[in-house]
Amino acid sequence: MRPMFVYLLLISVPTLMSADFIITESEDHEVGYGSRSPNYQPLKTLLKKRSTNGLRNKDREKIQVYSLKINSKITSRFAHNVITSRVVNRATKSKEALFEVELPKTAFITNFTMTIDRVKYSGEVKEKEVAQQQYEVAVSQGQTAGLVKVSGRKMEKFQVSVNIAPAKKVNFELIYEELLKRKLGKYEMILRVKPKQLVNHFQIDAHIFEPKGIAFLNVHGTFLTNDLDQAMVKNRTETKAHISFKPTLEQQQKCPDCNETLLDGDLIIQYDVNRDLSGGDIQIVNGYFVHHFAPANLPRVPKNVIFVIDRSFSMRGLKFRQTKLALLRILGDMSTQDYFTIISFDSTIEKWRDSLVQATAENVLQAKRYIIYLQLGAETNINDSLLLAISLLDTAHKQKLPERSVSMIILLTDGDPNVGEKDPVKIQINVKNAIQERYSLYCLGFGFDVDYSFLEKMALDNGGVARRIYDDSDSALQLQGFYNEVANPLLLDVEMQYQENAISELTEANFRQYYDGSEIVVAGKIADNSLDTFMVEITAKTASSNLSLEEKVNVSEAERILQYQQYVFGDFTERLWAYLTIQQLLNQRISADAGENKKLTARALELSLKYSFVTPLTSMVVTKPEENKMDVIAMADKPIKNAKRQKQQNRKYSTVSPGFHLRQRGTLLSGASPTLNFASSADHSVTSVDGDPHFIIQLPKQLNAICFNINGKPGSILNLVTDLKTGINVNGQLIGDKKIENNQTLNTYFGTFGIENRKINMKMAVTTEIITIYYNEENTIIPWSTTAMLTYESCAVSIRKEKDLTITMGDGATFVIVLHRVWKNHPLHRDFLGFYTIDSHRLSNMTHGLLGQFYHDVPYKVYNIHPGSDPEKPEATMVVKGHNLIVTRGWQKDYRLNSKWGANITCWFVHNNGKGFIDGTYTDYVVSSLFD
């Protein structure tokens, strides 16, 4: 007769007794910060045996793990992990074995199967109450159970016990999925390796596929020796990576004649993807998309921080010492652009300064002294401390804080409010009414005694997050790790706008801030099956400008790229969408009222069941098939810490750039890529330089243009525009062909332009690769592969992907730079740029330069037109600036409307580098630097 057994997965919490045999997912999603990376995701697989009779060591060795494999597929940050263990009982009597795995709290178990005597027992995800009733019937029949419990700061320990008959084998397979979260500039997965014995077939395979390209890959292990390192194989291409670890028995041994294993530690995989200032990375599979957005090369936004520190008596000892140490380090890392102050509280409240002060070296030093001598008090007055912090921010914003800055309050406490307002609900209401969605509140709860649900709801109500700080020797590092995540804001009021009526079931698409080193992830369903081009517009505020980015993806091409990738597991975008949606619904419940909570719960449950995710609302029941019934032999779910009232916040943040227009959420920006009018005006000139380099001057009230070439040397920098009155200056640097063929003259082109507006302290360096904007001592880098728009106080910059750049200088002129791409790896030519001026009449009469001198009317007369040596090119005499010049009728290319083919423009060509037509000679316009 086969022995009876039950698998139960139980995550225990203080209020849940193990006798309940209930496994629930904690809704307490805090992440501790320690000496490890913030993205700590260990995975420990352990198989050991248990016996109520107390087995001797030699008996224990009869249970053998002969195969242990971990296979991880990571596609666009979404991890699909399969752990397989095969066990045999080599004893002469039945033994009980324990299968144990550690997985991240943020992961969702999706399947667990066990095969005994060729009979497969599979898991089925059910609503928690239904599963509980089914399971209690099984327990009443006397079946035994294993458990799943909390393991450390961020892990859940999956345990399953099974009674194995002599000479029998058992196969375990656990599958879980997780979205890797980017923190501090990297993704990280840690596989905890502790088999506790030598394993004949031990193997770890991790496959990474990132269509955007892998920027770096680091793999190391805390247990690796020189011999074990030989078992590690790493292969990486531009978009893929494969890490394989397959040690032999000899490599696993601690010593040649012993059975102890060296496999005891963590295998750590870290990577990031290629990034630039663009609209992000979009993947599409079978009608679902995922959009990752983490722009680089942006200036940081100044921040205003008030630290609200609990100094009540309960903080005594290690907590208070670690808090002081963390604050000293944090203060030392603050930028001089930031403003800050400190409030400490017990039953009384103390301000370090009456207002926020700039983080100068002297102010930081004084603040450190204050922290060093800070003394403990008695009780805890959270309500009045937070209201004071909000009042200080209100006053500071009226007086001196930067208009574009991030204001935040960081509360650190270990206790419950017991002075002043004591009701947590009333405190939450008071704080929310005072902040009014203007500032972010971050709540750090110290230790396990703190009322974490109170802090979590208060933080989520006010645009922040809550984190639990573990009372340990590395508490200071945990605090500093959290601060580093929010230390460098890059964007404000981020809004992702997708095509109206084409996209449905979007996850959260509006964000108050984007911080350096993090990532924004949005997923959704493509409702329009006939959609050819997927498009997103992103609007946000940088430290000094309004930013608009556009990304377009051909739907068929995007699906084709992923269709044949072996690293892709099924419809991963759909599962990622479901995963992200469930996580967000669970978070929204925390702040929802009763009616809204019910709707959010129903939707999260629906998705959990549909996609077989073990969440706080579901459990996995493992059954064995019988003829007329299904017997429950295991149940897996996740613990609910405590019931919380929740409210969904639907904030809308929009950025409207001057002169542009936003529609409702879900529609596209109009004006983000303006159509330029390049038509000549009868009242002002239109000038350009393009090609080799050909200068074209269309003077006011003249039918024909005048053109000339400059045969300069590669590397020479020429002044094109200088207006001392408006402060606008434009220079261009020449580049040459890669080589000269058939003894011909070396062709030169403009490869770099430098544009400067001294009145607003702005400079731009434009190359064929990137556009770099320097504004108020900060710089923004944008690649030509991006469609974007930035608006500043008196300037707007618009980039059309791989086409052109438009710079509008407020009431001044508009400049257009056209990008020319040659064939990739062309043996002769290089990529180059063209420069065009629109509305040149807006610059002053003092304007000069090779182009600028023609921005206002230059009288000339052409007469004596007669045939030239080329019948198609007549010659004539031009009288201009007191010179009689021989000119030739011809044409040049204008690439303003078509950068590939251009349009023919007829003109009178002035020979000899424009001599006589330009003031002086072209060498008079050579300058020493791009911004000279």
FENLIN-V276758 format. One line per field, one symbol per residue. phi: phi as a letter, one per 20 degrees, with the letter a starting at -180 (. if undefined). psi: psi as a letter, one per 30 degrees, with the letter a starting at -180 (. if undefined). burial: 1 if it has 16 or more other ideal C-beta (glycine too) atoms within 10 Angstrom, else 0. A space follows every 10 residues. Layout:
phi->???
psi->???
burial->???
//
This chain:
phi->.fffbbdcdc eecgedefff lddcefeeef cfdcfefgef cfcddccccc bfemffgfff ffedeebbcc ccddclmedd dcdcccccee eebfcdddec cecffeedfd abcbdclmdd ddececggff ffffffffff enfebebcbf cmfcdddecc dbedfgmedc ddbdcbcbef eeclnbdbcd dedbfmafcg cdbcccdccc gfoefbbccb cfdfdgffff eecccbdfdc bcdcccffgf ffffbgdddf defbrddddc bbdfbbebfo ccdcblnccc cdcbfdmdff egcccdeddf dfffefnfgf ffffffffff ffefeffedb bccdbcfdcc efcfbfcfef gfffffffff fgefdfccec dfgfffffff fffgffffdb fgfdbddbdd ecbccefccm fdfgfffgff ffffflmecd ddddeeneef ffffffffff fcmccdcede fbfdgfffff fffffdfcfd cdleceddff mdcclffgcc cfccdgndbd cccadefefe fececcddda defcbedccc cccfgfffff gefdeffedl efffffgfgf ffgffffffg deffffgfff fffffgffff dldecfdccd decdfcfcbd efdabcbcfe fafcecbedd ecdccdfgnc cdefgndefe nfcfeeedff dfdbeccbbb mdfdecddeg mdfdedcbdc eeegnfdded bbcffemebc ccdecdgfad dllffffcbe dbcddccffd lcccdddfdb ddddblmccc dceffdebbc cdgcbcccdd glcbcdddel eefddcdded degfmgfcec fbccccddlf ffeffefbog dffdfcgcfb bdblfbfdfe gecfdbdddb lndddeccfb bceddfebfe dmcfdfbeee ellmgneefm dfffdfcebf df
psi->kkkklkkkjj jklegjkfff hkklkkgjgl klkaflkfhj iljkkkjlll kffikleeee ffjkjfkjkk kkjjjhfjkj kkkkkkkkjg lglklkljkk kklkfflkkf kklkkkhgkk klkkklkeee eeeeeeeeef ggklkalklk jaeglkjkkk kkjklkgllk kkkkkllkjk kkkhglkkkk jkjifglkke ikkkkkkkjj ffkkelkkkl kffkleeeff fkkkkkaefl kkkkjiklee ffkeleglgk kfiiakjkkk lllklajaga kkkkkhgklk jkjiklhkkk klljkjkjkk glffglbeee eeeeeeeeee effklfflkl lkkkkcflkk kelflklkhl eeeeeeeeee eegkllbdaj ieefeeeeee eeeeeeffef kkejlkklkj kjlgllkgkb kfjeeeeeee eeeeehgelk kkkjkjaffk ieeeeeeeee fhgalkkkkk jlfgeeeeee eeefegfike klhkkkklkk ffklhkakgk kelkkkfakk kklakjfjfg kekkkkkkkl kafglkkkkk kkkjeeeeee efegkffkjb ieeeeeeeee eeeeeeeffe glleeeeeee eeeeeeeeee ghkjaffllk kklkkleglj kkflkkakkk elkkklkkki kkkkkjkkgl kkalkfllkk feikkkjgkl kfflljllkl bhkkkkjjlk gkeklklllk ilkkfkkkke kkjfefgkkk lkkklllflk khglkkkllk fkkjkkjfeg hklkjjafel kkkjkhglkk kklfgkklkk kaegkkkkkk jgdlkkjjib galkkkkkkk klkkhkfell klllkkkkhf ffllffkale effgflkjkl kkahklkaej ffilllkkjk hgkjkklkka llkjgefjfe flkkkkljkk lhhgkfelkb lfffgklflf g.
burial->0000111111 1100010000 1111111111 1111011111 1111111010 0000100010 0111101111 0111111111 1111111110 1000111011 1111111111 1101010000 1111110100 1101100110 0010111111 1111111111 1111100111 0111111111 1111111111 1111101110 0111111111 1101000010 1001000100 1100000011 1010101000 1110000000 1110111111 1110101111 1111101111 1111101111 1111111111 1101100011 0111111111 1001001111 1111110011 0100011110 0011001101 1001001011 1111111111 0110011000 1000111111 1111101011 0001001101 1101100011 1111111001 0111111111 1111111111 1101111111 1111111111 1111111110 0110011111 1111111111 1111010000 1001111111 1111111111 1010100110 1100101110 0111111111 1110111111 1100011001 1001101110 1111111111 1111000000 1111111111 1001111110 0010101001 0100110010 0110010000 0001111111 1111111111 0100111111 0100011111 1110011111 1111111000 0000001111 1111111001 0111111101 1111100001 1111011111 1100111111 1001111111 0111111111 0000000001 1111111111 0110001111 1111110101 0100000100 0000110101 0000101111 1111110010 0100101111 0011011100 0100111001 10
//
